[in-house]
Amino acid sequence: MISNIMTITETTEGKDSNNRVPIWMLIWAQFLSLPFRILFLFVRKHNYTEIRNDDWTALYPFPTDGHEIERKIIAENGFDGCIKFYHLRTEDMKINELLQEKIFGEFHWEKDFGIFLRQFDSPNDWPISFLVFIDTGNFTFNRLRKVNSAWPEWKYEGINENDFNIIIEYTNAYSKRLTIRK
């Protein structure tokens, strides 16, 4: 099993600015947003399961040493559409079976033993997502960690040959990361 091979720890460096909001400000924001939340109940929600007529494009437009993964956008979120949700596919049929009917974000990192991705159950669940791992040795799909991160651009950061970080939030005041040790 994958948990015997890797350990994952979440750390925060610096001061998390999210913890410094006074409670009165949260109550005030909830009160001000109430009319919009009521209006949203009556607005028809987008069906995120319908794939738009976009073409499949390379997840990364440059050649890689790993699997060539293609993506097709299925939904956007955020004020400027910066949060995108995709279906993924590859020419490796065993991996392709594991990717079918799942929703992913932008993050992708491939090591010699597998592929790390950011998965969503639904675009409506934003920012709740999962760090998932596809073991390319035995072709299994594993959810490694549930993450509540609104930052859309996760980054890979190498520590040494076996250990690395996935930065899940970054600001000038603090950063959150998942440290993965093999």
Residue frames relative to the residue before (quaternion, step in Angstrom):
aa qw qx qy qz dx dy dz
M 1.0000 0.0000 0.0000 0.0000 0.00 0.00 0.00
I 0.6227 -0.6027 0.3717 0.3330 3.55 -1.11 0.76
S 0.6304 0.5590 -0.3481 0.4111 3.63 0.98 -0.75
N 0.6214 0.5306 -0.3444 0.4623 3.61 1.17 -0.46
I 0.6863 0.4926 -0.2719 0.4608 3.55 1.18 -0.55
M 0.8111 0.1795 -0.0548 0.5540 3.60 0.95 -0.91
T 0.1626 -0.7320 0.6468 0.1393 3.52 -1.25 0.58
I 0.1476 -0.7891 0.5947 0.0432 3.55 -1.03 0.88
T 0.0119 0.7829 -0.6215 0.0248 3.56 -0.86 1.00
E 0.2734 -0.7434 0.5878 0.1643 3.55 -1.11 0.76
T 0.0059 -0.8005 0.5986 -0.0294 3.56 -0.86 1.00
T 0.2103 -0.7367 0.6277 0.1381 3.52 -1.29 0.52
E 0.1334 -0.7785 0.6104 0.0596 3.55 -0.87 1.00
G 0.7530 0.2829 -0.2473 0.5402 3.58 -0.85 0.97
K 0.6102 -0.5384 0.4247 0.3967 3.55 -1.30 -0.18
D 0.3683 -0.7185 0.5549 0.2006 3.53 -0.82 1.07
S 0.3440 -0.7761 0.4944 0.1869 3.56 -0.40 1.24
N 0.5566 0.6144 -0.3984 0.3925 3.62 1.15 -0.40
N 0.6737 0.5089 -0.2973 0.4458 3.60 1.11 -0.55
R 0.6615 0.5341 -0.3063 0.4282 3.62 1.21 -0.16
V 0.4673 0.6606 -0.4607 0.3647 3.64 1.17 0.30
P 0.4151 -0.7135 0.5006 0.2606 3.61 -0.75 1.02
I 0.5996 -0.5988 0.4010 0.3481 3.57 -1.10 0.73
W 0.6235 0.5477 -0.3565 0.4291 3.63 0.98 -0.72
M 0.6310 0.5341 -0.3322 0.4542 3.57 1.10 -0.66
L 0.6340 0.5202 -0.3242 0.4715 3.59 1.05 -0.72
I 0.6502 0.5020 -0.3138 0.4762 3.60 0.98 -0.85
W 0.6434 0.5239 -0.3108 0.4636 3.59 0.97 -0.85
A 0.6585 0.5000 -0.3058 0.4721 3.61 0.95 -0.85
Q 0.6366 0.5178 -0.3283 0.4678 3.59 1.00 -0.76
F 0.6509 0.5192 -0.3060 0.4617 3.57 0.98 -0.85
L 0.6879 0.4805 -0.2806 0.4660 3.59 0.92 -0.89
S 0.7057 0.4645 -0.2716 0.4609 3.58 1.04 -0.68
L 0.4384 0.7356 -0.4375 0.2745 3.61 1.22 -0.25
P 0.6735 0.4754 -0.3398 0.4526 3.69 0.77 -0.78
F 0.6563 0.5090 -0.3164 0.4584 3.59 1.02 -0.74
R 0.6438 0.5103 -0.3225 0.4703 3.57 1.04 -0.73
I 0.6268 0.5147 -0.3330 0.4810 3.61 1.06 -0.70
L 0.6504 0.5119 -0.3079 0.4693 3.59 0.94 -0.88
F 0.6357 0.5489 -0.3230 0.4362 3.58 1.00 -0.81
L 0.5868 0.5870 -0.3687 0.4186 3.61 1.12 -0.57
F 0.7301 0.4294 -0.2284 0.4800 3.57 1.11 -0.68
V 0.5851 0.5667 -0.3724 0.4447 3.59 1.25 -0.21
R 0.4929 -0.6586 0.4821 0.3015 3.58 -0.97 0.87
K 0.3581 -0.7424 0.5290 0.2021 3.55 -0.82 0.99
H 0.5484 -0.6111 0.4713 0.3220 3.51 -1.21 0.63
N 0.3555 -0.7061 0.5672 0.2310 3.57 -1.02 0.78
Y 0.2286 -0.8275 0.5015 0.1074 3.57 -0.14 1.30
T 0.6039 0.5743 -0.3769 0.4043 3.61 1.15 -0.24
E 0.6005 0.5372 -0.3753 0.4583 3.61 1.20 -0.24
I 0.3180 -0.7546 0.5443 0.1823 3.56 -0.64 1.11
R 0.4314 -0.6870 0.5200 0.2675 3.54 -0.91 0.94
N 0.5806 -0.6010 0.4261 0.3465 3.57 -1.26 0.26
D 0.2882 0.7398 -0.5478 0.2638 3.57 0.91 0.87
D 0.4983 -0.6369 0.4989 0.3116 3.53 -1.24 0.46
W 0.5262 -0.5657 0.5169 0.3686 3.51 -1.31 0.34
T 0.0255 -0.7861 0.6175 -0.0063 3.59 -0.93 0.93
A 0.6235 -0.5382 0.4056 0.3963 3.55 -1.24 0.41
L 0.5134 -0.6315 0.4840 0.3215 3.56 -1.00 0.85
Y 0.7503 0.0612 -0.0424 0.6569 3.54 1.10 -0.79
P 0.4059 -0.7666 0.4429 0.2269 3.59 -0.60 1.10
F 0.6576 0.4811 -0.3233 0.4813 3.59 1.22 -0.10
P 0.6007 -0.5761 0.4019 0.3817 3.61 -1.14 0.54
T 0.1471 -0.7769 0.6069 0.0808 3.55 -1.07 0.75
D 0.5297 -0.6085 0.4813 0.3426 3.53 -1.32 0.23
G 0.6639 0.5098 -0.2901 0.4639 3.56 1.29 -0.25
H 0.7758 -0.3009 0.2634 0.4881 3.51 -1.16 -0.73
E 0.3875 -0.6878 0.5620 0.2469 3.55 -1.00 0.83
I 0.0588 -0.8121 0.5803 -0.0177 3.56 -0.41 1.25
E 0.1789 -0.7658 0.6109 0.0918 3.54 -1.00 0.92
R 0.1814 -0.7848 0.5859 0.0892 3.55 -1.19 0.59
K 0.1204 -0.7521 0.6440 0.0721 3.51 -1.30 0.54
I 0.3865 -0.7454 0.4938 0.2262 3.55 -0.59 1.15
I 0.1428 -0.8020 0.5764 0.0640 3.56 -0.96 0.91
A 0.8059 -0.0160 0.0240 0.5913 3.61 1.18 -0.46
E 0.1754 -0.7416 0.6355 0.1240 3.51 -1.35 0.39
N 0.0951 -0.7768 0.6216 0.0339 3.52 -1.20 0.56
G 0.6430 0.5171 -0.3831 0.4153 3.57 -1.23 0.21
F 0.6744 -0.5234 0.3441 0.3909 3.54 -1.25 0.40
D 0.8009 0.2442 -0.1241 0.5324 3.59 0.94 -0.79
G 0.5676 -0.6283 0.3734 0.3790 3.60 1.20 0.38
C 0.3610 0.7679 -0.4704 0.2422 3.60 1.19 0.42
I 0.6663 0.4353 -0.2967 0.5278 3.59 1.22 -0.34
K 0.0186 -0.8257 0.5611 -0.0551 3.55 -0.46 1.23
F 0.2020 -0.7596 0.6115 0.0915 3.53 -1.18 0.75
Y 0.1212 -0.8318 0.5417 -0.0085 3.56 -0.90 1.00
H 0.2792 -0.6153 0.6838 0.2756 3.43 -1.50 0.17
L 0.2107 -0.7845 0.5747 0.0998 3.57 -1.07 0.77
R 0.0175 0.7704 -0.6371 -0.0169 3.53 -1.29 0.46
T 0.0903 -0.7634 0.6375 0.0526 3.52 -1.35 0.41
E 0.5912 -0.5928 0.4058 0.3666 3.57 -1.20 0.30
D 0.5562 0.5601 -0.4011 0.4647 3.59 1.25 -0.23
M 0.3732 -0.7846 0.4507 0.2051 3.59 -0.27 1.27
K 0.6360 0.5292 -0.3444 0.4436 3.63 1.01 -0.69
I 0.6681 0.4616 -0.2936 0.5044 3.59 1.00 -0.81
N 0.6183 0.5643 -0.3382 0.4300 3.57 1.02 -0.81
E 0.6228 0.5383 -0.3340 0.4591 3.61 1.05 -0.73
L 0.6678 0.4992 -0.2967 0.4657 3.59 1.06 -0.76
L 0.6827 0.4991 -0.2747 0.4575 3.60 1.16 -0.59
Q 0.5304 0.6801 -0.3963 0.3148 3.57 1.16 -0.57
E 0.8719 0.0978 -0.1125 0.4665 3.50 -1.19 0.89
K 0.5616 0.5447 -0.4130 0.4662 3.58 1.15 0.63
I 0.3336 -0.7384 0.5606 0.1711 3.55 -1.20 0.62
F 0.0751 -0.8183 0.5697 -0.0155 3.55 -0.84 1.05
G 0.4114 -0.6670 0.5617 0.2653 3.52 -1.36 0.34
E 0.7812 -0.3582 0.2605 0.4400 3.54 -1.32 -0.34
F 0.6442 0.5918 -0.3382 0.3470 3.60 0.97 -0.82
H 0.1248 0.7429 -0.6464 0.1209 3.53 -1.07 0.97
W 0.1421 0.7601 -0.6301 0.0714 3.57 -0.95 0.85
E 0.1343 -0.8079 0.5722 0.0438 3.54 -0.81 1.03
K 0.1345 -0.7463 0.6496 0.0553 3.51 -0.99 1.01
D 0.6889 -0.4843 0.3299 0.4267 3.58 -1.25 0.14
F 0.7266 0.4206 -0.2390 0.4878 3.63 1.19 -0.41
G 0.8284 -0.1181 0.0707 0.5430 3.62 1.20 -0.09
I 0.4655 -0.6616 0.5291 0.2560 3.52 -1.42 0.01
F 0.1952 -0.7585 0.6138 0.0994 3.58 -0.94 0.97
L 0.0056 0.7979 -0.6000 0.0585 3.58 -0.92 0.99
R 0.3700 -0.6693 0.5852 0.2695 3.54 -1.34 0.28
Q 0.0856 -0.8220 0.5630 -0.0052 3.58 -0.58 1.19
F 0.1722 -0.7503 0.6313 0.0942 3.54 -1.24 0.69
D 0.4606 -0.6405 0.5280 0.3143 3.56 -1.14 0.61
S 0.7652 -0.1089 0.1090 0.6251 3.56 1.09 -0.83
P 0.5579 -0.5831 0.4483 0.3844 3.63 -1.08 0.49
N 0.5815 0.5849 -0.3708 0.4270 3.61 1.18 -0.46
D 0.6544 0.5325 -0.3073 0.4401 3.61 1.20 -0.46
W 0.3408 0.7571 -0.4990 0.2484 3.60 1.26 -0.03
P 0.6400 -0.1774 -0.7476 0.0011 1.82 -1.83 1.68
I 0.3926 0.7122 -0.4983 0.3007 3.62 1.19 0.26
S 0.1277 0.7777 -0.6026 0.1260 3.55 -0.77 1.08
F 0.3477 -0.7234 0.5594 0.2068 3.55 -1.32 0.01
L 0.3326 -0.6563 0.6284 0.2524 3.53 -1.13 0.70
V 0.0410 -0.8086 0.5868 -0.0142 3.57 -0.65 1.13
F 0.2100 -0.7682 0.5979 0.0907 3.51 -1.26 0.54
I 0.1579 -0.7435 0.6427 0.0962 3.54 -0.97 0.93
D 0.2667 -0.7556 0.5825 0.1366 3.54 -0.59 1.19
T 0.2504 -0.8038 0.5241 0.1290 3.59 -0.45 1.19
G 0.5530 0.5902 -0.4040 0.4273 3.60 1.25 0.05
N 0.8180 0.1361 -0.0597 0.5557 3.58 0.86 -0.94
F 0.4117 -0.7608 0.4250 0.2666 3.60 1.34 0.28
T 0.3810 0.6732 -0.5332 0.3425 3.52 0.59 1.26
F 0.3071 -0.7264 0.5934 0.1609 3.55 -1.26 0.62
N 0.0113 0.8287 -0.5559 0.0645 3.60 -0.57 1.15
R 0.2981 -0.6988 0.6189 0.1995 3.55 -1.02 0.86
L 0.2273 -0.8189 0.5172 0.1014 3.56 -0.55 1.17
R 0.8201 -0.0707 0.1074 0.5575 3.59 0.88 -0.91
K 0.3463 -0.6899 0.5961 0.2211 3.56 -1.05 0.85
V 0.0716 -0.8147 0.5751 -0.0198 3.57 -0.83 1.03
N 0.1687 -0.7522 0.6291 0.1001 3.55 -1.05 0.83
S 0.3019 0.7512 -0.5180 0.2762 3.57 0.24 1.30
A 0.2760 -0.7786 0.5463 0.1382 3.57 -0.68 1.13
W 0.5156 0.6315 -0.4316 0.3862 3.59 1.23 -0.07
P 0.3260 -0.8052 0.4580 0.1887 3.64 -0.45 1.14
E 0.7444 0.4184 -0.2180 0.4725 3.61 1.10 -0.55
W 0.0947 -0.7919 0.6029 0.0211 3.56 0.14 1.26
K 0.1698 -0.7946 0.5791 0.0667 3.58 -1.11 0.71
Y 0.3904 -0.6774 0.5771 0.2360 3.52 -1.26 0.64
E 0.0026 -0.7749 0.6320 -0.0138 3.57 -1.07 0.80
G 0.3070 -0.7825 0.5162 0.1645 3.58 -0.51 1.16
I 0.2397 -0.7375 0.6125 0.1531 3.57 -1.14 0.72
N 0.7342 -0.1910 0.1511 0.6338 3.55 0.88 -1.04
E 0.7942 -0.3243 0.1964 0.4748 3.60 -1.22 -0.20
N 0.7875 0.3224 -0.1624 0.4994 3.61 0.99 -0.79
D 0.7563 0.3719 -0.1897 0.5036 3.60 1.04 -0.73
F 0.0686 0.7974 -0.5955 0.0700 3.55 -1.11 0.71
N 0.3671 -0.6962 0.5719 0.2313 3.53 -1.36 0.26
I 0.1550 -0.6998 0.6798 0.1555 3.49 -1.32 0.45
I 0.2537 -0.7742 0.5654 0.1287 3.55 -0.48 1.22
I 0.1564 -0.8333 0.5285 0.0439 3.57 -0.51 1.21
E 0.7680 0.0453 -0.0767 0.6342 3.61 1.30 -0.18
Y 0.0455 0.7961 -0.6024 0.0357 3.55 -1.08 0.73
T 0.0983 0.7458 -0.6545 0.0760 3.55 -0.93 0.98
N 0.6728 -0.4651 0.3609 0.4480 3.57 -1.26 -0.04
A 0.7031 0.4816 -0.2626 0.4525 3.59 1.11 -0.65
Y 0.8178 -0.0348 0.0644 0.5708 3.61 1.00 -0.71
S 0.1147 -0.7547 0.6334 0.1267 3.54 -1.36 0.13
K 0.2049 -0.7416 0.6251 0.1316 3.54 -1.21 0.66
R 0.0142 0.8114 -0.5825 0.0472 3.53 -0.98 0.85
L 0.3120 -0.6775 0.6284 0.2205 3.48 -1.33 0.50
T 0.1741 -0.7712 0.6058 0.0898 3.57 -0.75 1.05
I 0.1135 -0.7989 0.5905 0.0121 3.53 -0.74 1.13
R 0.0666 -0.7932 0.6053 -0.0083 3.55 -0.72 1.12
K 0.2223 -0.7834 0.5719 0.0986 3.53 -0.85 1.02
